[in-house]
Amino acid sequence: MARLAQAVTEKHTQYDVLINNAGVFKTAETRTQEGLDVRFAVNTLAPYLLTQKLLPLIGTAGRVINVSSAGQSTVDPDALAGRVSLSDDFTAYAQSKLALTMWSLSLALSLNGDGPAIIAVNPGSLLGTKIRVLTPLLSGACSNSYAALLRLATQPKWGQSQFTSSADPGGIGSDPIYFVT
């Protein structure tokens, strides 16, 4: 991730949108050379590292979109740290995607409104029959989840609008934290 971020920063001085869309579900080799679970390394840690390196290039009008999943499960900190192995592919994937969503909320809160909008999104739930919209940004028909994701990435800053899941992450009010799950 460090080499990728360096290559990006050598070519660009500003970014409007960073979309972290990594996703490994099943893999023959489940451990990295460092002993981490590949699903956590790719789905959670890589977006974290890349975002941390590129955050200075993303202004307050920008956004970071972390593509999560509806398939989420309680995160085992020992699995995240590589101290235990997860043999079930779905469990590892679900934990890694919840860890990504949790980190998204943590990053947004730490920026305290002084940074880009941080968005954790499950594109599968943006289908017309499942979307819960609390703002006119995505009103109207989106034929598929990728069209909705593109609208999230390209719409002008939407001020005090807010997306939440059915379990509102803490009554966040008008803070620039957006979740579509």
N, C-alpha and C positions, 0 to 999 in steps of 0.2 A: 504494500500500500504506500509505503514511503516513496518508492521509486515512481509509482504512478502519480502521486501527488506532486512530486518534484517535476515530472515531465509536464504536468498540467500547468503548474505555476510558472514554468519557464516560457510557456506559450501564451498565457492569458493573465491579465491583471484583475479581472472581475468576472464573476459568474452571477447569473440571475437565479438559476435553479440547479440544484443537485438532486438527482433521483437515484437513490440506492435501491436497486432492484435485484440484488443477489438472492439466490435461493437454491440450496442443495437439500434434497429430500432423502434420496437413497444413493449410497455410494459404496463401492466395494471396499475401499480403504476408509475407515471411519476415524482414523487418528492422523493428525499432522505430525511432522517431524518433531515438533515441540511437545507433542503429547496431548494436544487439544482435540476435542471432537470437531470434525470437519464441518458439521452443521453449525456449530457455534462460531467457528472461525470464519466461515463464509457469510452466514446469515446475520451475525450480530457484530463480531469484532471487526471485520473488514469495513462495514459501513461506518462504524464508530471511528476507526483510525482515519479513514479517508475524509470523513466530515471534519474531524478535528484539524487535519492538515489544511483543508480547503476553506474552512469557516472564515478566515480573514479576507477571502476573496468574495464572499457573499454578503452584500450590503443588507441593511435593514429592510429594504423593499423586496429582498429575495426570499427564497424558501428552500428548505431541505425536505424532500419527500422520501420517507422510509417505507418501502413496500413490505407490509407485514402479512398477516394471514388470519383468517377466522379460526384456523386450527392452532390454538394456543393452549399451553399447559403450564402449571406452576413450575418455576425455574428451580432446579437443584443447583445451588451455588457450587457444590463439589463437581458437578458435571461441567458447569461453565468454566471452572478453573482447571479442568482436565484431571482431577483427582479420582473420579469414577467414570466408568464407561457406561454408555446407554446403548443397550443392544437393540432396542426397538427403534426403527427409523422414524415412525410417526412421533414418538415421544421426544426424540432428539430435535426433530424439526419444530414441533409445537413449542417446546421450551425455548428454542433459539428465536422464534418469532415473537414470543411474549417478551423475551429479554430485549429485543429490538424495540418493541413498543414501549416498554418501561424506560429504556434509555432515552427514547424520543421525548417522553414526558419530562424526564430529569433534565435533559438538555434545554428544553423550552423554559422550564422553571428557572434554571441557572442563568439563562440569558436575561431574564427579568424584563422582557420587552425591548432589550437593546441588542437586537440581532434579527436574523431572518425568521420568518414563520417556520415552525417545525411541525411537520405533518406526518402522522403515522396512518397508513391507509391499507385496508384490505380490499384490493380491487375487485375481488369476487363478490363482495357485498354491495358494490355500486351498481349492480344490475337493477333495472327499473322496478322490479317488484320488492327489492329489499332495502332500498336507500332510505335513510332517515335524514332529511335535510332541515336544518334550522336557519338557512340563509338562502337567498335566491340564486346564489352562485351556480348551483347545479340543477336548478329547477328546469323543467322541460325534459324531454326524452333524451337520454343518453343510450344509444343503441348497444353499447357494450362497455365493459369496465375500463378498457383502455381509452375510450373517448372521454370518459369521466376523469380519468387520471390526467389526460392531456389538458383538460379544462382546468384542473387544479393547478397544473404547472404553468399555464399560460395566462390565466386571468390576472388582471391588475390587482394590486394589493386590495384586500377586501375589508379593511378597517376592523370594525368590531364584530364582524360576523364570526360564527363559531360552529364547528362541527363537533358532535360528541357521539359516543356510542350510547347504547341504552343504559349503560352504567356510567353516568357522567363522572369523569375523573376529577372529582373534588370541587365542583362548583367553581370553575375557573373564570367565570365572568367574561370580561372583555380582553383578557390576556391573549397575546398572539399565539395560542396553542390550538391546534386543530387536529381532531381525530375522526377518521371515518373508519369504522370497523364493522 
